[in-house]
């Protein structure tokens, strides 16, 4: 009898380094900070850590122009 795997839990927010990794390193740390400063990305402070909201990161990527367009 195989054990049932635990459900996959999607993150609600990413640290800056995790946001870079989540995009496959397609977006640099610098670009993420620029997008936060300009309001393109929604971020929060949790203690001293800045976290990027996962839905905001996804929406940011979807707003970018299509390749070859």
DAJOVEN-V335242 format. One record per backbone hydrogen bond with DSSP energy under -0.5 kcal/mol. NH is the residue of the N-H (numbers start at 0). CO is the residue of the C=O. Records with the same first field share a line. If there is no record, write none. Layout:
NH = CO / CO
//
This chain:
9 = 7
13 = 51
15 = 49
18 = 14
19 = 15
20 = 16
21 = 17
22 = 18
23 = 20
24 = 19
25 = 22
31 = 27
32 = 28
33 = 29
34 = 30
35 = 31
36 = 32
37 = 33
38 = 34 / 35
39 = 34
40 = 34
42 = 40
43 = 50
45 = 43 / 48
46 = 44
48 = 45
50 = 43 / 48
51 = 13
52 = 41
53 = 11
56 = 52
57 = 53
58 = 54
59 = 55
60 = 56
61 = 57
62 = 58
63 = 59 / 60
68 = 65
//
